[in-house]
Amino acid sequence: MSLNNVLINQHAQINSLVLHWPPSLKMVNEQFFDFCQANKELRIERSAEGDCEIMAPTGGETSWRNSVLLAQLYNWAEQEGSGVVFDSSGGFILPNGATRSPDVSWVKKSRLAVLTDKQKARFLPLCPDFVIELRSPSDNINVLQDKMQEYIANGAGLGWLIDPETKQVQIYQPNKTVSVLDDPSCVSTGDVVTGFKLELAKIWDVGF
């Protein structure tokens, strides 16, 4: 049985499979990119310590919710024009050395403009300005909260952790206490991504 099939079969029981590498075998950024390209059927992240975190594909409800998040932010960004939206397959090399793939993210065009063509073709060497993580039924909330704090510590101006099970949105910002919204109908970005408002009705109630 392939590693991918094992992850699919165990998806209800595990959040991710963590591979610990000895110091002598830890991959540099280009090697990690090639490793991910050789295993495109998997979503793979890397911690600041160099461990690989391999996540199983999401279920249908989570995948649909992710598409709703992506569509709303993408449609707004196309009209607003100052930034670019990335989906969950996009990798970012954070300043602390971790490589993360937020469910949805947004980066200012001015920051992307200074990257070389080679950098743009691989995992982007920056932390997004705005990130959204959507909790799936198998996700450990503490792991996601730590990941949100990591984004903020590495330069993100705003992060939303959306939990459909509890109908809560946790809002992360630099130098601010995490705030929690209970069953909001919408949530807005404030000054970081000026003008974007996420409608949550379809996130709370799956529409298929």
Helices and strands as residue ranges (DSSP letters): H 3-9, E 17-19, G 23-25, H 29-37, E 43-46, E 52-55, H 60-80, E 83-86, E 92-93, E 99-100, E 104-108, H 109-112, H 117-121, E 130-134, H 141-153, E 158-163, E 168-172, E 179-182, E 186-188, E 197-199, H 201-204
